């Protein structure tokens, strides 16, 4: 059975929280920092989707986190990550880093380029328990996945080469060419959230543009179709 359009919760890009700090232009799908909307504080264990554009040579200085699963997906430019576990990495478009803050960690994210802007998504997911040991993993696309419309990039068991998260959450990278469709079967008791990062899609009869998101809570088939080149993240959450 396919989820109907009326059973989808749609969050339009223009409805999101917004802050322009000069060096950072950011949009918040859910409540974050000084933006608070009691109607949009998260979706199941998904707490934050921040759509960040960072000016050349700028970034987030070293700051602490704890008891949160935090991952970044790079859309344009280069993301330089450093943390108190000794990780120092640079991620390129299409790559993902996942950090489990656990009992406590400090980290920074910067745009190392002197010319090119950085565009990335930062997502927070609440872990299944507090006080975990901090950890860091990455996902980088393999050649065999280059033409796949839907690829598992994060999971609780690290299957299929995905990064490992401490939550019952399967997260898929959806990359579609014009005219391409992927389908996802949402099981009973689970919820799905689709965030469109680039391009536009039709989700079960609902048109979604870049920055839009939509949630589904009833079991059934989700069909994602694109009329242009599109990138999106699909969250399947307990």
Secondary structure, 3 states (H helix, E strand, C coil): CECCHHHEEEECHHHCEEEECCCEEEEECCCECCECCCCCCCECCEEEEEEEEECCCCEEEEEEECCCEEEEEEEECCEEEEECCCCEEEECCCCEEEEECCCCEEEEEECCCCCCCEEEEEEEECCCCCCCCCEEEEECCCHHHCCCCEEEEEECCCHHHCEECCCCEEEEEEEECCCCEEEEEECCCCEEEEEEEECEEEECCEEEECCCEEEECCCEEEEEEECCCEEEEEEEEC
